[in-house]
Amino acid sequence: MDIVLEYPKIDEFAETLDKDTSALVLVGEEATLNDFGAAVEPFGGEVIYTNLNEKDIKALRKALKS
């Protein structure tokens, strides 16, 4: 699935992924995401925060539904 977004930070993130690994992408309010980051911190990994515009959020949702 190819999705074109207008955020170089997401491209940089995608380049850091190793083959046969996974990533979790959350869309939510800042407070909720901060709580999530604190909850998963003990398990390692990396939490990357960024702001997407409404157009890109809609594109992600549409792609994930198909």
C-alpha positions in Angstrom: 0.0 0.0 0.0 1.5 3.3 -1.0 0.3 6.6 0.6 1.9 9.9 -0.3 1.9 12.3 2.6 3.4 15.8 2.8 5.7 15.2 5.8 9.4 14.3 5.3 9.5 13.1 9.0 7.2 10.2 8.0 9.5 9.3 5.2 12.4 9.4 7.6 10.5 7.2 10.0 9.7 4.6 7.2 13.4 4.4 6.3 14.3 3.4 9.9 12.0 0.4 9.9 13.8 -3.0 9.6 12.5 -5.8 7.5 10.0 -8.1 9.3 9.4 -5.6 12.1 6.2 -3.6 12.8 5.1 -0.1 13.6 2.0 1.3 15.2 0.6 4.6 14.0 -1.9 6.4 16.3 -4.0 9.4 15.4 -5.3 11.2 18.5 -5.3 14.2 20.8 -2.0 15.3 22.3 -2.9 14.3 25.9 -4.0 10.8 24.8 -0.8 10.3 22.8 1.4 11.5 25.7 -0.3 9.0 28.0 0.3 6.3 25.4 4.0 7.2 25.1 4.4 7.0 28.8 2.6 3.6 29.0 4.8 2.0 26.3 8.1 3.5 27.3 9.1 0.6 29.6 8.8 -1.8 26.6 11.4 0.0 24.5 11.0 1.2 20.9 10.7 4.7 19.8 7.8 7.1 20.0 7.7 9.8 17.3 5.3 12.6 17.6 4.2 14.7 14.6 1.2 16.7 13.5 -0.7 15.7 10.3 -3.1 18.0 8.5 -6.7 16.9 8.0 -6.0 15.9 4.4 -3.3 13.5 5.3 -5.3 12.0 8.2 -8.2 11.3 5.7 -5.8 9.7 3.3 -4.4 7.4 6.0 -7.9 6.4 7.1 -9.0 5.7 3.6 -6.0 3.6 2.8 -6.4 1.6 6.0 -10.1 0.8 5.2 -9.2 -0.7 1.9 
